[in-house]
Amino acid sequence: MDIALIIGVVLGLVFMIGSMQIAFMNGAAGSFANFVDAPSFGIVIGGMLASIFVAFPMPHVVALGKAIGAILKPADDKMGPLVDEACGIAEVARKGASDLEKSVDSIKTYFFKDGVQLVVDGMGADEVVEIMETRVEFREKREKLQYDMLKAMGDLAPAWGMVGTLIGLVLMLAGFGEPGGADNLGAGMAAALITTFYGSLFSSLIFNPFSEKLKLRNNENSQESQLIIAGILLIWQKKHPL
């Protein structure tokens, strides 16, 4: 799992909970139990997920789970091993087409493997670059949609938090007509604001940061793809590995 992601989420929770604990120790009323409310949690998470299903096609919503899984994986340096692999294939390509064809199956990176296969199949340099760049373009569009979905979740969570707050205020004001209703104003207001708290927390600590991390990963994938295309073109030209 990405260590930076773990550190960020844990630090956010530690500072928030720690500050609340200091406030309680200094005489602030209430306790941590006041911040736990299942209906408020359900309104924020359930409403946000409902909006995502309304706004995006089902296949893309399902694929979002894979995107989040990719975010949780630790970041690694793909460029160094990729350059080494390209240099090795370039050395083989200089020996001849038959040697290059035999080495295709040994290539670990699928995108690079497909590009070298195009070279083996005898396609021209312009054709190879066009095909590979088209694949990159459509991958970037797909990944941008995943980023947009996470960004939308970050925007929708506070909105549904406000919806929950309005529901709580309506119920609180409706209770004024009951005996002792005015005495519960403070507690009712606190319960009404919990959904706003949940919405802001999920937006600021989870969904918006996740969307930015996914955007960064997508940019890294694009850089990797451009490096691969450049390597494939040099292999096609039978340039020296250096």
Solvent accessible surface area in square Angstrom, and as a share of the most:
residue,aa,sasa,rsa
1,M,129,0.58
2,D,10,0.05
3,I,116,0.59
4,A,60,0.46
5,L,21,0.10
6,I,63,0.32
7,I,90,0.46
8,G,37,0.36
9,V,33,0.19
10,V,75,0.43
11,L,87,0.43
12,G,26,0.25
13,L,64,0.32
14,V,86,0.49
15,F,140,0.58
16,M,49,0.22
17,I,82,0.42
18,G,30,0.28
19,S,68,0.44
20,M,30,0.14
21,Q,74,0.33
22,I,105,0.53
23,A,44,0.34
24,F,45,0.19
25,M,141,0.63
26,N,122,0.63
27,G,66,0.63
28,A,48,0.37
29,A,100,0.78
30,G,52,0.50
31,S,52,0.33
32,F,77,0.32
33,A,75,0.58
34,N,83,0.43
35,F,65,0.27
36,V,118,0.68
37,D,44,0.23
38,A,81,0.63
39,P,93,0.58
40,S,6,0.04
41,F,96,0.40
42,G,40,0.38
43,I,48,0.24
44,V,0,0.00
45,I,37,0.19
46,G,38,0.36
47,G,9,0.09
48,M,2,0.01
49,L,77,0.38
50,A,52,0.40
51,S,23,0.15
52,I,2,0.01
53,F,99,0.41
54,V,131,0.76
55,A,69,0.54
56,F,34,0.14
57,P,74,0.47
58,M,114,0.51
59,P,96,0.60
60,H,64,0.29
61,V,21,0.12
62,V,91,0.53
63,A,31,0.24
64,L,10,0.05
65,G,48,0.46
66,K,159,0.67
67,A,6,0.05
68,I,47,0.24
69,G,29,0.27
70,A,46,0.35
71,I,0,0.00
72,L,52,0.26
73,K,131,0.56
74,P,82,0.52
75,A,69,0.54
76,D,100,0.52
77,D,106,0.55
78,K,96,0.41
79,M,62,0.27
80,G,32,0.31
81,P,85,0.54
82,L,11,0.06
83,V,65,0.37
84,D,101,0.52
85,E,41,0.18
86,A,21,0.16
87,C,48,0.29
88,G,37,0.35
89,I,12,0.06
90,A,9,0.07
91,E,83,0.37
92,V,36,0.21
93,A,2,0.02
94,R,114,0.41
95,K,142,0.60
96,G,20,0.19
97,A,76,0.59
98,S,70,0.45
99,D,51,0.26
100,L,10,0.05
101,E,102,0.46
102,K,159,0.67
103,S,15,0.10
104,V,6,0.03
105,D,119,0.62
106,S,78,0.50
107,I,7,0.04
108,K,176,0.74
109,T,37,0.22
110,Y,171,0.65
111,F,34,0.14
112,F,2,0.01
113,K,54,0.23
114,D,54,0.28
115,G,0,0.00
116,V,0,0.00
117,Q,69,0.31
118,L,27,0.13
119,V,20,0.12
120,V,35,0.20
121,D,90,0.46
122,G,63,0.61
123,M,65,0.29
124,G,28,0.27
125,A,19,0.15
126,D,121,0.63
127,E,93,0.42
128,V,3,0.02
129,V,34,0.20
130,E,117,0.53
131,I,64,0.33
132,M,1,0.00
133,E,78,0.35
134,T,57,0.33
135,R,104,0.38
136,V,6,0.03
137,E,84,0.38
138,F,122,0.51
139,R,41,0.15
140,E,70,0.32
141,K,117,0.50
142,R,126,0.46
143,E,19,0.09
144,K,122,0.52
145,L,47,0.23
146,Q,26,0.12
147,Y,34,0.13
148,D,46,0.24
149,M,0,0.00
150,L,0,0.00
151,K,69,0.29
152,A,25,0.19
153,M,11,0.05
154,G,1,0.01
155,D,83,0.43
156,L,45,0.22
157,A,0,0.00
158,P,49,0.31
159,A,51,0.39
160,W,72,0.25
161,G,0,0.00
162,M,96,0.43
163,V,56,0.32
164,G,3,0.03
165,T,6,0.04
166,L,98,0.49
167,I,79,0.40
168,G,18,0.18
169,L,46,0.23
170,V,98,0.56
171,L,122,0.61
172,M,22,0.10
173,L,103,0.51
174,A,74,0.57
175,G,25,0.24
176,F,87,0.36
177,G,75,0.72
178,E,111,0.50
179,P,130,0.82
180,G,42,0.40
181,G,10,0.10
182,A,76,0.59
183,D,126,0.65
184,N,93,0.48
185,L,80,0.40
186,G,55,0.53
187,A,74,0.57
188,G,20,0.19
189,M,75,0.33
190,A,53,0.41
191,A,54,0.42
192,A,2,0.01
193,L,89,0.44
194,I,13,0.06
195,T,3,0.02
196,T,40,0.23
197,F,56,0.23
198,Y,22,0.08
199,G,0,0.00
200,S,52,0.34
201,L,41,0.21
202,F,40,0.17
203,S,7,0.04
204,S,81,0.52
205,L,33,0.16
206,I,43,0.22
207,F,20,0.08
208,N,43,0.22
209,P,55,0.35
210,F,23,0.10
211,S,0,0.00
212,E,89,0.40
213,K,43,0.18
214,L,6,0.03
215,K,90,0.38
216,L,99,0.49
217,R,39,0.14
218,N,19,0.10
219,N,74,0.38
220,E,72,0.32
221,N,41,0.21
222,S,22,0.14
223,Q,113,0.50
224,E,26,0.12
225,S,9,0.06
226,Q,87,0.39
227,L,66,0.33
228,I,6,0.03
229,I,12,0.06
230,A,50,0.38
231,G,14,0.13
232,I,1,0.01
233,L,57,0.28
234,L,90,0.45
235,I,4,0.02
236,W,101,0.35
237,Q,80,0.35
238,K,115,0.49
239,K,105,0.44
240,H,100,0.45
241,P,27,0.17
242,L,194,0.97
